[in-house]
C-alpha cells in the first residue's frame, strides 16, 4: 500500500481521481437518490412509505405504515375522523394514502408533484416533494399561494438513543 501512496503522490489530481473513483464509487458507496422508501414525518407522528401507486406505476403514492398513536384511549384504532367522506371516517388512519398521484418532474427527477391529504383537517392540498439529500425529503402542501413545508427523514438517519445505564 505504501508503494501505491508514493505513486499517487506524483500523479496530478485529475488522474488520481480517475484511478480512485472506481474503488470508492461502487454500489456500497452509491447514494440511493430515490424518493421511494420509508419517511418519518415531522414530530415523529407517523412513518409514510413512498412507492409507485398500485393503480398507476408511473405515479408515486405515500401510505401511513406506522403511527405514534395508532390506538385511542379505548384501545381502538385511530380513525380518519376528519375525512369529508362520512363513510371513510370509519376507516383506520393506519394504511391511509396521504400522498396521491405524485408525478416525477421531467427536469427534476428527484422531485414530484401531486396531492397530499392532511388527516388533521380532512383536506387535500397541492403538493410537491423534493429529495434534498439521501435522508431528507421536503414535502410542501399548498392552498392558493399559501404553502407549508415539512422535513421528513429516513428512519436510518434518525439519532439513536443508547443509554448504557438502562
Number of C-alpha atoms within 10 A of each C-alpha: 6 7 8 8 9 10 11 16 11 9 11 9 11 8 10 14 12 10 12 11 10 10 9 11 11 10 9 7 9 9 12 12 13 17 25 14 13 21 26 24 20 12 10 14 13 19 23 26 22 21 19 17 18 10 10 10 12 12 18 23 25 26 21 21 16 18 18 10 12 16 15 10 8 7 8 10 16 18 19 23 19 15 20 13 11 11 10 14 15 14 16 16 23 21 15 17 19 20 28 21 22 25 20 20 13 9 7 10 14 17 21 22 22 19 22 25 20 16 17 10 12 14 12 19 18 17 23 22 26 21 20 14 15 14 19 17 23 16 21 19 21 16 11 7 5 7 12 10 13 14 18 22 21 17 16 11 12 10 7 8 6 7 6 5 4 4
